[in-house]
Amino acid sequence: MKQKMGRHLSFVECRESMGLGAGGGLAARATLSESGRDVIAIAMGPSRRHITKPVCEITYALREEGIDTSVMVVNAGSGVPADAPDMTTGSYFGLDPIEVERIQQFKVALIHLGNVRMHIIYKARLILRNVNIPAIIVAQCPVDYEDFAAVGVKTKAVMPPEDKIDTKGTIVEIVNGVVRGVTCSQDKLDEIVSKVQSMLPEREHR
């Protein structure tokens, strides 16, 4: 009988530029912390509004379950895409070609996009226009499959009309109620872990 004891060891390739804050712990924009090819957690660049704390806690929870999870902080993470209806932010959200290439290498994208409903929807659409992988949306405010399908995003539960489909990738899970800047509750961490595990059935979780 084989029995596993102790902790699961993960090797994490350090991000390519320094972090922010005391000890360099808070990842700056345009950074990648790489650990395997299972899940890529996508975060906005850190600022007073875009607080990355939930992404860090989610990443730790997934790695504790033996799920290789890398983190990418988007270079142009603030604002909204150029074709979004709300352009009051004064900045544009976008992806660099190298970011698209990196995301596409993973099996699942876990996308954390904050608390402004319309921003979440249009940022997710832009990401999934460019990558053809299943995605889990993690947000603070309530969003549902209908919200995304209404702007052409493919989802597990609701599909846009065939002539209105505007993404390669598909949203397969949504987790609401993950608050920025606040310790992520254990029930939300458990929900995220469970949904990721269901999308990686071939993976042996430890």
C-alpha positions in Angstrom: 0.0 0.0 0.0 1.3 3.4 -0.9 0.5 6.3 1.4 1.5 9.9 0.9 2.5 11.9 3.9 3.5 15.5 4.5 3.2 18.4 2.2 3.1 18.5 -1.6 6.2 20.2 -2.9 5.8 22.8 -5.6 8.6 24.4 -7.6 7.6 28.0 -8.6 9.6 29.9 -11.2 9.9 33.4 -9.9 8.3 36.3 -11.7 10.5 38.1 -14.2 10.5 41.5 -12.4 10.5 42.6 -8.8 7.4 42.8 -6.7 6.0 45.8 -4.8 5.9 46.6 -1.1 7.8 45.3 1.9 9.8 42.2 0.9 8.7 42.5 -2.8 5.7 40.3 -2.0 3.0 42.1 -4.1 3.4 41.2 -7.8 3.8 44.1 -10.1 2.1 44.2 -13.5 3.6 42.3 -16.4 4.9 39.5 -14.2 4.5 35.8 -14.3 5.0 33.3 -11.4 5.0 30.0 -13.1 4.3 26.6 -11.5 3.3 23.8 -14.0 0.7 23.9 -16.7 -2.6 23.1 -15.1 -4.1 26.5 -14.1 -3.2 30.1 -15.0 -4.6 32.6 -12.5 -5.0 36.0 -14.3 -5.0 39.1 -12.2 -5.2 42.8 -12.9 -2.2 45.0 -12.0 -2.1 46.0 -8.3 -3.3 49.5 -7.3 -5.6 50.9 -4.6 -8.6 49.5 -6.5 -7.1 46.4 -8.0 -6.1 44.5 -4.9 -4.4 41.1 -5.7 -4.8 39.5 -2.3 -7.6 37.1 -3.3 -5.5 35.8 -6.2 -2.6 35.0 -3.9 -4.8 33.2 -1.4 -6.6 31.2 -4.2 -3.3 30.3 -5.7 -2.0 28.9 -2.4 -5.2 27.0 -1.8 -5.0 25.3 -5.3 -1.3 24.5 -4.8 -2.0 22.9 -1.4 -4.3 20.5 -3.2 -1.6 19.5 -5.6 -2.9 21.6 -8.5 -0.1 23.3 -10.4 -1.1 27.0 -10.5 0.7 29.8 -12.2 -0.1 33.5 -11.8 0.0 36.2 -14.5 -0.5 39.8 -13.6 -1.7 41.6 -16.8 0.5 44.4 -18.1 -2.5 46.6 -19.1 -4.8 45.4 -16.4 -6.7 48.6 -15.5 -9.5 50.2 -17.3 -11.7 48.4 -19.9 -11.2 47.2 -23.5 -11.5 49.8 -26.2 -14.8 48.4 -27.5 -16.5 48.4 -24.1 -19.4 50.9 -23.6 -18.0 52.4 -20.4 -14.9 54.3 -21.2 -15.0 56.6 -18.2 -11.9 55.1 -16.6 -9.5 56.8 -19.0 -7.3 53.7 -19.5 -7.5 50.6 -21.7 -7.4 47.0 -20.7 -5.6 44.7 -23.1 -3.3 41.7 -23.6 0.1 41.6 -25.1 0.8 38.9 -27.7 3.2 37.2 -25.2 0.4 37.1 -22.6 -1.9 35.4 -25.1 0.8 32.9 -25.9 1.4 32.2 -22.2 -2.3 31.8 -21.3 -2.9 29.4 -24.2 -0.4 26.9 -22.8 -2.6 26.1 -19.8 -5.6 23.7 -19.3 -7.8 26.2 -17.3 -7.8 29.9 -16.9 -9.0 31.3 -13.6 -9.8 35.0 -14.2 -10.1 37.5 -11.3 -11.5 40.8 -12.6 -12.7 42.8 -9.6 -16.0 44.3 -8.7 -17.4 46.5 -11.6 -19.9 44.4 -13.4 -19.5 45.7 -16.9 -15.8 45.8 -16.6 -15.7 42.1 -15.6 -17.9 41.1 -18.6 -15.9 43.0 -21.2 -12.5 42.2 -19.9 -13.4 38.5 -19.8 -14.7 38.7 -23.4 -11.4 40.2 -24.6 -9.3 37.5 -22.9 -11.5 34.7 -24.2 -11.5 36.2 -27.7 -7.8 35.5 -27.8 -7.4 32.1 -26.1 -9.3 28.9 -26.6 -9.4 27.3 -23.1 -12.1 26.9 -20.5 -12.3 29.6 -17.9 -13.5 30.2 -14.4 -14.6 33.7 -13.5 -13.9 34.9 -10.0 -15.6 38.2 -9.1 -16.8 40.3 -6.1 -20.1 41.4 -7.6 -22.8 39.1 -8.8 -22.4 38.1 -12.5 -24.0 35.1 -14.3 -23.8 33.2 -17.6 -26.5 35.3 -19.2 -24.5 38.5 -18.6 -21.6 37.1 -20.6 -23.6 35.4 -23.3 -25.4 38.8 -23.9 -22.1 40.2 -25.3 -21.1 37.2 -27.3 -19.1 35.1 -24.7 -19.5 31.4 -25.0 -20.6 29.8 -21.6 -21.4 26.4 -20.4 -24.9 27.2 -19.5 -26.0 29.8 -22.0 -24.7 30.2 -25.6 -25.0 33.4 -27.7 -26.8 33.1 -31.0 -24.4 31.4 -33.5 -23.9 34.6 -35.5 -23.2 36.6 -32.3 -20.4 34.3 -30.8 -17.4 36.5 -30.2 -15.0 34.3 -28.2 -12.8 31.3 -28.7 -12.7 30.3 -25.1 -15.7 29.3 -22.9 -16.7 30.3 -19.4 -17.5 27.0 -17.6 -17.8 28.2 -13.9 -18.4 31.4 -12.0 -17.6 32.2 -8.4 -19.1 35.4 -7.0 -18.5 37.0 -3.6 -14.7 37.0 -3.5 -14.0 40.4 -2.0 -10.9 42.4 -3.0 -8.5 43.2 -0.2 -10.3 40.9 2.3 -9.2 37.5 3.4 -10.9 35.0 1.2 -13.3 32.9 3.2 -12.7 29.1 3.4 -16.0 28.3 1.8 -15.1 30.3 -1.3 -11.6 28.7 -1.4 -13.3 25.3 -1.2 -15.7 26.2 -3.9 -13.0 27.4 -6.3 -10.8 24.3 -5.5 -13.8 22.0 -6.2 -14.6 23.6 -9.5 -11.0 23.5 -10.7 -10.7 19.9 -9.7 -13.8 19.0 -11.7 -12.1 20.5 -14.8 -9.0 18.4 -14.3 -10.3 14.9 -13.8 -7.1 13.3 -15.0 -5.1 15.1 -12.4 -4.2 13.2 -9.2 -4.9 15.7 -6.4 -2.9 15.4 -3.3 
